[in-house]
Amino acid sequence: MRLSLLSLALIGLTSTLTACGGSGSSTSPSEGETPTPAPSIEPSVTPTVMPSVAPSLEPSLEPSTEPSLAPTPEPDAVKIQIKPIPDNGGDVIITPAKSEYQIGETITIEARAREGFIFNGYSSGELQTSELVVSQGLDLVAEFVEDSQTVVDISSNEQLHQAFTQANQQGGHTLLLLADGDYLLNSTFVVNTPNITLRGKSGDRSKVHIAGPQYNNMFLVRDSHFKIEYVTIGGAPLRESGFIRNHVVQIQGERNADYFTLRHSRIIDSQEQMIKVSTDSSNPDVASDFGLIEHNLFEFTTGEALWWYTGGIDAHRAHNWVVRNNTFKDIHNNNPKPGENTALTEGAIHFWSNSKGTLIENNVIINCDRGIMLGLGTSGHYDGIIRNNFIVTNKDVGIYLSHASNTQVYNNTVWLDSNYANAIEYRFSDSVNNHIANNLTNGLIRQRNGGQATVEFNETNAQNDWFVNAVAGDLHLTKAIDSVLGKGTPLEGVTTDIDGQTRDAKAPDIGADEAQF
């Protein structure tokens, strides 16, 4: 919604306006085999712009005898909702703070940018208000932008391709704001310059869909600080399968592409792993550092993968990445066609090839072959944290540590919707100094092939009726379970549960949910 001076007057705004800115201008892991990756294909980088009965009336049989209805009375109270986009760019403060406001009531609104951002207006960037006489409910977006970025509004395929090309040519530092609609990439977008952001303007990821080209990846990231926010990305309508040929996004760690961010988006329909972090094994000193993936939905719209060589996030030699508050659905190879490989998919979340410092928390994994994996085959992981996750797998293990050391596996809830015996595995003799505590599962926590861990305060005999809907991924407790409530041990860094509710500091619950009974 664009707010003009006239439209603001119509909703009762006063003329008092203020500005408030920020600072500054084939095989399960139970068998130990490593999947063989498909070869990486370099995309073409030259963009070519894509061209963007009256009903029959039945006669009335009888005249209406019902009395006319009185006009619907105007509400006495309404809601004022203003959503900051992005949610880490600033805050909107409404005074007084209430759930509803009376018609005629005067309120003040302040949009306060956080460090590194400036306020860009309510949806349109025209102005900001300080005082409002309430005449109707409001549902607005408060727009914040990084203070170093040039803002480009985009509403067509042609504009998207042109703006992206210009951003690369002009050294980046560009925010591409996409209006609601459908967009189609006709070739891979190669990010060769730092600090480009691709964001849905409305803040609603369901209203902006960017589909991919016929071949290769959608995005190939070769520089740092590339961000994708509030959009749906994936799918390739020009392919018979409808799936991206390779990855939705590939981040090239071998080119030192750092600080990748993916937030509040929906990632769909790729033949291979949706998000790929690649590396060059001959240059181990170069890696992708400090990635952030949060508040996203990863899913296949067909309800299943095309084949086994796929996954949600597949990261090689990634350092200090954070994966939190995401949902992963239907990453499984349950129905291969006759003659196709029946192997498992990779995990919904998989960091390996000597990745380190990965934090994986507050995620929900539903109906996937495997859940969270650190390491695989001969490739390891160091200093990982896996906590407060709901995990439902339909074929294999929920949490898998392979050649993984110094790992904290805390307060996860794992449901095996299969006959697989082990909910959590730690495997091989160089898996050392691991701590597995406060986890709630319906399967074993098992040491294999000499793996080492301290295993304590876990409950491995969970029952289906303990949970709201286990198979659907809702692993919140429905009743007080004596072996769960208050039976955990306090752990460093685990002060809240998967919902952000505060845990008991002395006797926390076991599992991801700190129950409120």
SEKE-725869 format. One record per residue (C-alpha): x, y, z. Coordinates in steps of 0.2 Angstrom, whole numbers, plus 2048, in hexadecimal, padded with zeros to 3 digits. Each point is the difference from the previous one (the first is absolute). Layout:
N
@c1: X c2: Y c3: Z
...
This chain:
517
@c1: 800 c2: 800 c3: 800
@c1: 807 c2: 811 c3: 7FB
@c1: 7FB c2: 80E c3: 80C
@c1: 7FE c2: 811 c3: 7F8
@c1: 7FD c2: 810 c3: 80A
@c1: 7EE c2: 7FF c3: 7FA
@c1: 7FD c2: 7EE c3: 806
@c1: 809 c2: 804 c3: 810
@c1: 7F4 c2: 80E c3: 803
@c1: 7F1 c2: 7F5 c3: 7FD
@c1: 805 c2: 7F4 c3: 80D
@c1: 802 c2: 80E c3: 80D
@c1: 812 c2: 804 c3: 801
@c1: 806 c2: 810 c3: 807
@c1: 80D c2: 80B c3: 7F7
@c1: 80D c2: 7FD c3: 80D
@c1: 80E c2: 7F6 c3: 7F8
@c1: 811 c2: 7FB c3: 806
@c1: 80F c2: 7F6 c3: 7F9
@c1: 80A c2: 7F4 c3: 80A
@c1: 80F c2: 7F7 c3: 7F8
@c1: 80E c2: 7F5 c3: 805
@c1: 813 c2: 803 c3: 801
@c1: 80B c2: 803 c3: 7F1
@c1: 7FE c2: 804 c3: 7EE
@c1: 7F8 c2: 6FE c3: 7DB
@c1: 7FE c2: 7FC c3: 80F
@c1: 7FA c2: 803 c3: 812
@c1: 80D c2: 807 c3: 80C
@c1: 7FD c2: 7F0 c3: 809
@c1: 80B c2: 7F8 c3: 7F2
@c1: 80C c2: 80F c3: 800
@c1: 801 c2: 803 c3: 7ED
@c1: 802 c2: 812 c3: 7F9
@c1: 7F5 c2: 806 c3: 7F2
@c1: 809 c2: 804 c3: 7F0
@c1: 7FB c2: 812 c3: 7FB
@c1: 7FB c2: 804 c3: 7EF
@c1: 80C c2: 80B c3: 7F6
@c1: 7FE c2: 812 c3: 803
@c1: 7FC c2: 80A c3: 7F0
@c1: 805 c2: 811 c3: 7FD
@c1: 7F1 c2: 80A c3: 7F9
@c1: 7FE c2: 80C c3: 7F2
@c1: 801 c2: 812 c3: 808
@c1: 7F9 c2: 80A c3: 7F1
@c1: 7EE c2: 806 c3: 805
@c1: 7F3 c2: 801 c3: 7F2
@c1: 7F0 c2: 808 c3: 805
@c1: 7F0 c2: 7F5 c3: 800
@c1: 7F0 c2: 808 c3: 7FA
@c1: 7F7 c2: 803 c3: 80E
@c1: 77C c2: 7E4 c3: 7FC
@c1: 7F6 c2: 809 c3: 80A
@c1: 7F6 c2: 7F5 c3: 80C
@c1: 7EF c2: 7FB c3: 7FC
@c1: 7F3 c2: 807 c3: 80C
@c1: 7F1 c2: 7F6 c3: 807
@c1: 7F0 c2: 809 c3: 801
@c1: 7FA c2: 804 c3: 812
@c1: 7F2 c2: 7F4 c3: 805
@c1: 7F9 c2: 80A c3: 80E
@c1: 802 c2: 812 c3: 805
@c1: 80B c2: 802 c3: 80F
@c1: 7F6 c2: 803 c3: 810
@c1: 80E c2: 802 c3: 80C
@c1: 802 c2: 812 c3: 807
@c1: 80F c2: 80A c3: 7FA
@c1: 80F c2: 7FF c3: 80B
@c1: 806 c2: 80F c3: 80A
@c1: 812 c2: 806 c3: 7FB
@c1: 80E c2: 7F8 c3: 809
@c1: 805 c2: 80B c3: 80E
@c1: 812 c2: 807 c3: 800
@c1: 80C c2: 7F7 c3: 80D
@c1: 803 c2: 809 c3: 810
@c1: 812 c2: 7F9 c3: 800
@c1: 80D c2: 7FB c3: 7F3
@c1: 811 c2: 7F9 c3: 7FE
@c1: 80F c2: 80A c3: 7FB
@c1: 80E c2: 7F4 c3: 7F9
@c1: 810 c2: 807 c3: 7F9
@c1: 80D c2: 7F2 c3: 7FB
@c1: 812 c2: 805 c3: 7FE
@c1: 809 c2: 7F9 c3: 7F1
@c1: 80D c2: 7F9 c3: 802
@c1: 7FC c2: 7FC c3: 812
@c1: 812 c2: 803 c3: 805
@c1: 800 c2: 811 c3: 7F7
@c1: 7F7 c2: 80A c3: 80D
@c1: 7F1 c2: 801 c3: 80C
@c1: 7EF c2: 808 c3: 800
@c1: 7FA c2: 807 c3: 811
@c1: 7EE c2: 804 c3: 802
@c1: 7FB c2: 80A c3: 80F
@c1: 7F6 c2: 7FB c3: 80A
@c1: 804 c2: 7EE c3: 7FD
@c1: 7EF c2: 7F7 c3: 7FF
@c1: 7F8 c2: 7F1 c3: 7F6
@c1: 7F2 c2: 80B c3: 7FA
@c1: 7FC c2: 813 c3: 7FE
@c1: 7F0 c2: 80A c3: 802
@c1: 7FA c2: 80A c3: 7F1
@c1: 805 c2: 812 c3: 803
@c1: 80E c2: 7FB c3: 80B
@c1: 811 c2: 809 c3: 7FE
@c1: 80F c2: 7F6 c3: 7FF
@c1: 813 c2: 803 c3: 7FB
@c1: 80A c2: 7F5 c3: 7F5
@c1: 813 c2: 800 c3: 7FF
@c1: 80A c2: 7F6 c3: 7F3
@c1: 811 c2: 7FE c3: 808
@c1: 80E c2: 7FA c3: 7F5
@c1: 80E c2: 7F4 c3: 807
@c1: 812 c2: 803 c3: 7FE
@c1: 805 c2: 7FF c3: 7ED
@c1: 7EE c2: 803 c3: 7FA
@c1: 7F5 c2: 80F c3: 7FC
@c1: 7ED c2: 801 c3: 7FF
@c1: 7FA c2: 801 c3: 7EF
@c1: 7ED c2: 803 c3: 803
@c1: 7F0 c2: 7F7 c3: 802
@c1: 7FF c2: 7F4 c3: 7F1
@c1: 804 c2: 80E c3: 7F4
@c1: 80F c2: 809 c3: 808
@c1: 7F7 c2: 811 c3: 7FE
@c1: 7FF c2: 805 c3: 813
@c1: 7FD c2: 7FB c3: 811
@c1: 7F4 c2: 805 c3: 80D
@c1: 801 c2: 805 c3: 812
@c1: 7EE c2: 803 c3: 805
@c1: 7F0 c2: 7F7 c3: 7FA
@c1: 7EE c2: 802 c3: 804
@c1: 7F9 c2: 7EF c3: 7FE
@c1: 7F1 c2: 7FF c3: 7F4
@c1: 803 c2: 7EE c3: 7FA
@c1: 80B c2: 7F1 c3: 802
@c1: 811 c2: 800 c3: 7F7
@c1: 80B c2: 7F2 c3: 7FA
@c1: 810 c2: 808 c3: 7F9
@c1: 812 c2: 7FC c3: 7FC
@c1: 80E c2: 80B c3: 808
@c1: 80E c2: 7FF c3: 7F3
@c1: 812 c2: 800 c3: 806
@c1: 810 c2: 800 c3: 7F5
@c1: 812 c2: 7FF c3: 803
@c1: 807 c2: 811 c3: 800
@c1: 80E c2: 7FC c3: 7F3
@c1: 7F4 c2: 7F9 c3: 7F3
@c1: 7F8 c2: 807 c3: 7F1
@c1: 7EE c2: 7FB c3: 7FF
@c1: 7F8 c2: 7FA c3: 7F0
@c1: 7ED c2: 7FD c3: 7FE
@c1: 7FC c2: 7F1 c3: 7F4
@c1: 7F0 c2: 7FB c3: 7F9
@c1: 804 c2: 7F6 c3: 7F0
@c1: 80B c2: 7F3 c3: 7FA
@c1: 80A c2: 80C c3: 7F5
@c1: 803 c2: 80C c3: 80F
@c1: 806 c2: 7F1 c3: 80A
@c1: 80D c2: 7FB c3: 7F3
@c1: 806 c2: 811 c3: 7FD
@c1: 801 c2: 805 c3: 812
@c1: 80A c2: 7F1 c3: 804
@c1: 80C c2: 802 c3: 7F2
@c1: 802 c2: 813 c3: 805
@c1: 803 c2: 7FB c3: 812
@c1: 80E c2: 7F4 c3: 7FB
@c1: 808 c2: 80D c3: 7F4
@c1: 7FF c2: 80E c3: 80D
@c1: 808 c2: 7F7 c3: 80E
@c1: 7F1 c2: 7FA c3: 80A
@c1: 7F9 c2: 809 c3: 810
@c1: 7EF c2: 7FE c3: 7F8
@c1: 7EF c2: 7FC c3: 807
@c1: 7F4 c2: 7F8 c3: 7F3
@c1: 7EE c2: 802 c3: 806
@c1: 7F4 c2: 7F5 c3: 7F7
@c1: 7EE c2: 804 c3: 7FF
@c1: 7F4 c2: 7F2 c3: 802
@c1: 7FF c2: 7F5 c3: 7F0
@c1: 809 c2: 7F1 c3: 7F7
@c1: 811 c2: 802 c3: 7F9
@c1: 80A c2: 7F4 c3: 7F5
@c1: 813 c2: 7FF c3: 7FE
@c1: 806 c2: 7FC c3: 7EF
@c1: 812 c2: 7FC c3: 805
@c1: 809 c2: 7FE c3: 811
@c1: 802 c2: 810 c3: 809
@c1: 813 c2: 801 c3: 805
@c1: 804 c2: 80B c3: 80E
@c1: 811 c2: 807 c3: 7FD
@c1: 800 c2: 80F c3: 80B
@c1: 7FC c2: 803 c3: 813
@c1: 7F1 c2: 805 c3: 809
@c1: 7F1 c2: 7FD c3: 7F5
@c1: 7EF c2: 7FD c3: 808
@c1: 7F1 c2: 7F8 c3: 7F7
@c1: 7F0 c2: 803 c3: 80B
@c1: 7EE c2: 7FF c3: 7FD
@c1: 7F9 c2: 811 c3: 803
@c1: 7F0 c2: 7FB c3: 809
@c1: 808 c2: 7F5 c3: 80D
@c1: 7F5 c2: 7F1 c3: 7FA
@c1: 80A c2: 7F2 c3: 7F9
@c1: 7F1 c2: 7F8 c3: 7F8
@c1: 7FD c2: 80F c3: 7F5
@c1: 811 c2: 801 c3: 7F7
@c1: 805 c2: 7F1 c3: 7F6
@c1: 811 c2: 7FF c3: 7F7
@c1: 801 c2: 7F0 c3: 7F5
@c1: 810 c2: 7FA c3: 7F9
@c1: 808 c2: 7FD c3: 7EE
@c1: 800 c2: 7F0 c3: 7F6
@c1: 812 c2: 7FC c3: 805
@c1: 80C c2: 801 c3: 80E
@c1: 7FD c2: 80A c3: 810
@c1: 7F5 c2: 80E c3: 804
@c1: 80D c2: 80A c3: 809
@c1: 813 c2: 7FE c3: 801
@c1: 807 c2: 80A c3: 80E
@c1: 813 c2: 805 c3: 7FD
@c1: 801 c2: 80F c3: 80C
@c1: 7FA c2: 804 c3: 812
@c1: 7F1 c2: 807 c3: 808
@c1: 7F3 c2: 7FA c3: 7F3
@c1: 7EF c2: 800 c3: 809
@c1: 7EF c2: 7F8 c3: 7FA
@c1: 7F1 c2: 805 c3: 80B
@c1: 7ED c2: 7FE c3: 7FF
@c1: 7FE c2: 7F7 c3: 7F0
@c1: 7FC c2: 7EF c3: 7F9
@c1: 80F c2: 7F9 c3: 7F5
@c1: 801 c2: 7F0 c3: 7F6
@c1: 7F8 c2: 7F6 c3: 7F3
@c1: 803 c2: 800 c3: 7EE
@c1: 7F1 c2: 801 c3: 7F5
@c1: 80A c2: 7FE c3: 7F0
@c1: 806 c2: 7EE c3: 805
@c1: 7F5 c2: 7F1 c3: 7FE
@c1: 802 c2: 7FC c3: 813
@c1: 7FC c2: 812 c3: 806
@c1: 810 c2: 7FE c3: 80B
@c1: 810 c2: 80B c3: 7FF
@c1: 80E c2: 7F5 c3: 7F8
@c1: 80D c2: 803 c3: 80D
@c1: 7FE c2: 80B c3: 810
@c1: 7F5 c2: 80F c3: 804
@c1: 80F c2: 809 c3: 807
@c1: 812 c2: 7FB c3: 800
@c1: 80C c2: 809 c3: 80B
@c1: 812 c2: 7FE c3: 7FA
@c1: 80B c2: 7FF c3: 80F
@c1: 80F c2: 7FD c3: 7F5
@c1: 7FE c2: 812 c3: 7FB
@c1: 7FE c2: 805 c3: 812
@c1: 7EE c2: 805 c3: 7FE
@c1: 7FC c2: 805 c3: 813
@c1: 7F0 c2: 806 c3: 809
@c1: 7F3 c2: 7F9 c3: 7F5
@c1: 7EF c2: 803 c3: 807
@c1: 7EF c2: 7F7 c3: 7FC
@c1: 7F1 c2: 806 c3: 80B
@c1: 7ED c2: 7FF c3: 800
@c1: 7FF c2: 7F7 c3: 7F0
@c1: 7FA c2: 7F0 c3: 7F8
@c1: 80C c2: 7F5 c3: 7F6
@c1: 7F8 c2: 7F3 c3: 7F5
@c1: 803 c2: 7F3 c3: 7F2
@c1: 812 c2: 7FD c3: 7FC
@c1: 807 c2: 7F0 c3: 7F9
@c1: 810 c2: 801 c3: 80A
@c1: 803 c2: 808 c3: 812
@c1: 7F5 c2: 810 c3: 802
@c1: 80F c2: 809 c3: 808
@c1: 811 c2: 7FB c3: 7FC
@c1: 810 c2: 807 c3: 807
@c1: 80F c2: 7F9 c3: 7F6
@c1: 813 c2: 800 c3: 803
@c1: 810 c2: 7FC c3: 7F7
@c1: 808 c2: 7F1 c3: 809
@c1: 811 c2: 806 c3: 7FA
@c1: 7FF c2: 811 c3: 809
@c1: 7FA c2: 7FC c3: 811
@c1: 804 c2: 811 c3: 807
@c1: 7F2 c2: 808 c3: 7F7
@c1: 7EE c2: 7FD c3: 806
@c1: 7EF c2: 808 c3: 801
@c1: 7FE c2: 809 c3: 811
@c1: 7F2 c2: 806 c3: 80A
@c1: 7F0 c2: 7FB c3: 7F6
@c1: 7EF c2: 803 c3: 807
@c1: 7F1 c2: 7F6 c3: 7FB
@c1: 7F0 c2: 803 c3: 80B
@c1: 7ED c2: 801 c3: 7FF
@c1: 7FF c2: 7F7 c3: 7F0
@c1: 7F5 c2: 7F1 c3: 7F9
@c1: 809 c2: 7F3 c3: 7F5
@c1: 7F5 c2: 7F4 c3: 7F7
@c1: 7FC c2: 7F6 c3: 7F0
@c1: 7EF c2: 805 c3: 7FA
@c1: 7FE c2: 7EF c3: 7F9
@c1: 801 c2: 7F9 c3: 812
@c1: 811 c2: 7F7 c3: 7FB
@c1: 811 c2: 801 c3: 7F8
@c1: 803 c2: 7FC c3: 7EE
@c1: 80E c2: 7F4 c3: 805
@c1: 80D c2: 7FC c3: 80E
@c1: 80D c2: 80D c3: 7FD
@c1: 7F8 c2: 80F c3: 808
@c1: 7FD c2: 808 c3: 811
@c1: 7FC c2: 810 c3: 808
@c1: 810 c2: 808 c3: 805
@c1: 811 c2: 7F8 c3: 7FB
@c1: 80F c2: 809 c3: 806
@c1: 812 c2: 7FC c3: 7FD
@c1: 80E c2: 809 c3: 80A
@c1: 7F4 c2: 80D c3: 807
@c1: 805 c2: 809 c3: 810
@c1: 7F5 c2: 807 c3: 80D
@c1: 7F0 c2: 7FF c3: 7F7
@c1: 7EF c2: 802 c3: 809
@c1: 7F0 c2: 7F6 c3: 7FB
@c1: 7F1 c2: 804 c3: 80B
@c1: 7ED c2: 801 c3: 800
@c1: 7FE c2: 7F7 c3: 7EF
@c1: 7F4 c2: 7F3 c3: 7FB
@c1: 806 c2: 7F1 c3: 7F4
@c1: 7F2 c2: 7F5 c3: 7F8
@c1: 800 c2: 7F1 c3: 7F5
@c1: 812 c2: 7FE c3: 7FC
@c1: 7FF c2: 7EE c3: 7FC
@c1: 802 c2: 7F3 c3: 7F2
@c1: 7F2 c2: 7F4 c3: 805
@c1: 7F9 c2: 7FD c3: 7EF
@c1: 80E c2: 7FE c3: 7F3
@c1: 7FB c2: 7FA c3: 7EF
@c1: 804 c2: 7EF c3: 7FA
@c1: 813 c2: 7FE c3: 7FD
@c1: 804 c2: 810 c3: 809
@c1: 80C c2: 801 c3: 80F
@c1: 7F7 c2: 7FD c3: 811
@c1: 80D c2: 808 c3: 80B
@c1: 7FB c2: 80C c3: 80D
@c1: 801 c2: 813 c3: 7FD
@c1: 80D c2: 80A c3: 80A
@c1: 7FA c2: 807 c3: 811
@c1: 7F4 c2: 80F c3: 800
@c1: 80F c2: 809 c3: 808
@c1: 812 c2: 7FA c3: 7FC
@c1: 810 c2: 808 c3: 804
@c1: 810 c2: 7F6 c3: 7FC
@c1: 811 c2: 801 c3: 7F8
@c1: 808 c2: 807 c3: 80F
@c1: 7F3 c2: 80D c3: 803
@c1: 801 c2: 807 c3: 812
@c1: 7F6 c2: 80B c3: 80C
@c1: 7EF c2: 7FC c3: 7F9
@c1: 7F1 c2: 805 c3: 80B
@c1: 7F0 c2: 7F7 c3: 7FC
@c1: 7F1 c2: 804 c3: 80B
@c1: 7ED c2: 802 c3: 800
@c1: 7FD c2: 7F7 c3: 7F0
@c1: 7F2 c2: 7F5 c3: 7FB
@c1: 804 c2: 7F1 c3: 7F5
@c1: 7F1 c2: 7F6 c3: 7F9
@c1: 7FF c2: 7F1 c3: 7F6
@c1: 812 c2: 7FF c3: 7FA
@c1: 80B c2: 7F1 c3: 7FD
@c1: 80D c2: 807 c3: 80C
@c1: 800 c2: 80F c3: 80C
@c1: 810 c2: 809 c3: 805
@c1: 811 c2: 7F9 c3: 7FB
@c1: 811 c2: 807 c3: 805
@c1: 80E c2: 7F6 c3: 7F6
@c1: 7FE c2: 7F1 c3: 7F4
@c1: 80B c2: 7F3 c3: 7FA
@c1: 812 c2: 805 c3: 804
@c1: 7FB c2: 813 c3: 801
@c1: 7FE c2: 808 c3: 811
@c1: 7F9 c2: 80F c3: 80A
@c1: 807 c2: 809 c3: 80F
@c1: 7F8 c2: 80B c3: 80E
@c1: 7ED c2: 7FE c3: 7FB
@c1: 7F1 c2: 804 c3: 80A
@c1: 7EF c2: 7F7 c3: 7FC
@c1: 7F3 c2: 805 c3: 80C
@c1: 7ED c2: 803 c3: 802
@c1: 7FB c2: 7F7 c3: 7F0
@c1: 7F0 c2: 7F6 c3: 7FB
@c1: 806 c2: 7F2 c3: 7F5
@c1: 7F4 c2: 7F3 c3: 7F7
@c1: 809 c2: 7F4 c3: 7F4
@c1: 7F8 c2: 7F3 c3: 7F6
@c1: 80E c2: 7F4 c3: 7FC
@c1: 810 c2: 803 c3: 80A
@c1: 809 c2: 809 c3: 80E
@c1: 7FA c2: 811 c3: 807
@c1: 811 c2: 807 c3: 805
@c1: 810 c2: 7F8 c3: 7F9
@c1: 812 c2: 805 c3: 806
@c1: 80E c2: 7F8 c3: 7F5
@c1: 812 c2: 805 c3: 803
@c1: 7F8 c2: 80E c3: 80A
@c1: 808 c2: 807 c3: 810
@c1: 7FC c2: 80D c3: 80D
@c1: 7EE c2: 7FF c3: 7FC
@c1: 7F2 c2: 805 c3: 80C
@c1: 7EF c2: 7F6 c3: 7FC
@c1: 7F4 c2: 808 c3: 80D
@c1: 7ED c2: 800 c3: 802
@c1: 7FB c2: 7F9 c3: 7F0
@c1: 7F0 c2: 7F6 c3: 7FD
@c1: 802 c2: 7F2 c3: 7F3
@c1: 7F2 c2: 7F5 c3: 7F9
@c1: 804 c2: 7F1 c3: 7F5
@c1: 7F1 c2: 7FD c3: 7F5
@c1: 808 c2: 7F0 c3: 7FA
@c1: 808 c2: 7F0 c3: 806
@c1: 811 c2: 807 c3: 801
@c1: 807 c2: 7FD c3: 812
@c1: 80B c2: 80F c3: 803
@c1: 7FA c2: 812 c3: 803
@c1: 812 c2: 807 c3: 803
@c1: 810 c2: 7F8 c3: 7FB
@c1: 812 c2: 805 c3: 803
@c1: 80C c2: 7F7 c3: 7F5
@c1: 813 c2: 7FC c3: 7FD
@c1: 80F c2: 802 c3: 80C
@c1: 803 c2: 812 c3: 7FC
@c1: 7EF c2: 805 c3: 806
@c1: 806 c2: 806 c3: 811
@c1: 7FB c2: 80C c3: 80E
@c1: 7EE c2: 800 c3: 7FB
@c1: 7F2 c2: 803 c3: 80D
@c1: 7EE c2: 7F9 c3: 7FD
@c1: 7F4 c2: 806 c3: 80D
@c1: 7EE c2: 804 c3: 803
@c1: 7F9 c2: 7F8 c3: 7F0
@c1: 7EF c2: 7F8 c3: 7FE
@c1: 7FF c2: 7F2 c3: 7F4
@c1: 7F7 c2: 7F0 c3: 7FB
@c1: 810 c2: 7F8 c3: 7FB
@c1: 811 c2: 7FB c3: 806
@c1: 80F c2: 80C c3: 803
@c1: 80D c2: 7F5 c3: 7F9
@c1: 813 c2: 800 c3: 7FF
@c1: 807 c2: 7F8 c3: 7F1
@c1: 812 c2: 7FC c3: 7FA
@c1: 809 c2: 807 c3: 80F
@c1: 7F7 c2: 811 c3: 801
@c1: 801 c2: 809 c3: 810
@c1: 7F4 c2: 80A c3: 80A
@c1: 7F9 c2: 804 c3: 811
@c1: 7EE c2: 7FB c3: 7FF
@c1: 7F4 c2: 805 c3: 80F
@c1: 7EF c2: 806 c3: 805
@c1: 7F8 c2: 7F9 c3: 7F0
@c1: 7EF c2: 7F8 c3: 7FE
@c1: 800 c2: 7F3 c3: 7F2
@c1: 7EF c2: 7F8 c3: 802
@c1: 7F4 c2: 80D c3: 7FA
@c1: 7EE c2: 7FB c3: 7FB
@c1: 7F5 c2: 807 c3: 7F3
@c1: 7F2 c2: 806 c3: 80B
@c1: 80D c2: 80B c3: 809
@c1: 800 c2: 80C c3: 7F2
@c1: 7F3 c2: 80B c3: 7F7
@c1: 803 c2: 7F8 c3: 7EF
@c1: 811 c2: 7F7 c3: 7FF
@c1: 7FF c2: 7FB c3: 7ED
@c1: 7FC c2: 812 c3: 7FB
@c1: 80E c2: 807 c3: 80A
@c1: 7F7 c2: 808 c3: 80E
@c1: 80A c2: 7F8 c3: 80F
@c1: 7F9 c2: 80B c3: 80D
@c1: 7FB c2: 7F6 c3: 80F
@c1: 7EE c2: 7FE c3: 803
@c1: 801 c2: 7FA c3: 812
@c1: 80C c2: 7FF c3: 80F
@c1: 80C c2: 7F2 c3: 7FE
@c1: 809 c2: 7FC c3: 810
@c1: 810 c2: 7FB c3: 7F8
@c1: 801 c2: 810 c3: 7F6
@c1: 7FA c2: 80F c3: 80A
@c1: 80E c2: 807 c3: 80B
@c1: 80B c2: 7F1 c3: 7FD
@c1: 80D c2: 809 c3: 7F5
@c1: 810 c2: 808 c3: 806
@c1: 804 c2: 812 c3: 7FE
@c1: 80B c2: 803 c3: 7F0
@c1: 80A c2: 80F c3: 7FB
@c1: 7F8 c2: 80A c3: 7F2
@c1: 7EF c2: 7F7 c3: 802
@c1: 7F5 c2: 80C c3: 809
@c1: 7F1 c2: 800 c3: 7F5
@c1: 7F7 c2: 7F2 c3: 7F6
@c1: 7FB c2: 7FF c3: 7EE
@c1: 7F2 c2: 80C c3: 802
@c1: 80B c2: 80D c3: 809
@c1: 7F8 c2: 7FC c3: 811
@c1: 80B c2: 801 c3: 80F
@c1: 807 c2: 7F0 c3: 807
@c1: 801 c2: 7FB c3: 812
@c1: 811 c2: 806 c3: 805
@c1: 802 c2: 7F1 c3: 80D
@c1: 7F6 c2: 7F2 c3: 7F9
@c1: 7FC c2: 802 c3: 7EE
@c1: 7F5 c2: 7F4 c3: 7F6
@c1: 807 c2: 7F3 c3: 7F4
@c1: 7FE c2: 803 c3: 7EE
@c1: 7FD c2: 810 c3: 7F5
@c1: 7F0 c2: 805 c3: 808
@c1: 800 c2: 807 c3: 812
@c1: 7EE c2: 7FB c3: 804
@c1: 7F4 c2: 80D c3: 807
@c1: 7F3 c2: 7F6 c3: 80B
